[in-house]
Amino acid sequence: MNSKINWSEKVKHLDETIRKEIGIEGENEAKHILIKVQTKASEAIEPAFIVGEDEVFLDLFVLSPQGPGITSTAVLKDNIQSVGVIGGVSAEKIDPSEIPDETPLLDDVGGLYQ
């Protein structure tokens, strides 16, 4: 049933509706719409944005709550219970030199498996 839903279009329509309701339509169009995906699993996937979809999968980039990291993931569309709009990410460009190196994170994990 969910595999026939075009979540990209639904989210875009939800964002437009929310923008109209709060009076910011047409201002600074969001490049990526942040969403929350509730699946049949207990925890929601958030904040995330859609990067693609087909008949079976919804492809997402999930933003890390600890910092500027991004994780790519795919969700089976049949496992989706709901999708909600959280907000939008503007088209502002970030200087790549401002993104911290994640190598120290990998070094910290080594001690967990001793």
Secondary structure, DSSP 4 states (H G I P E B T S, - for coil): -GGG--HHHHHHHHHHHHHHHHT-TTSS--SEEEEEEEESSSS-EEEEEEEEE-SSEEEEEEEPTTSS-EEEEEEEGGGEEEEEEEEEE-S----GGGSPP-HHHHHHHGGGG-
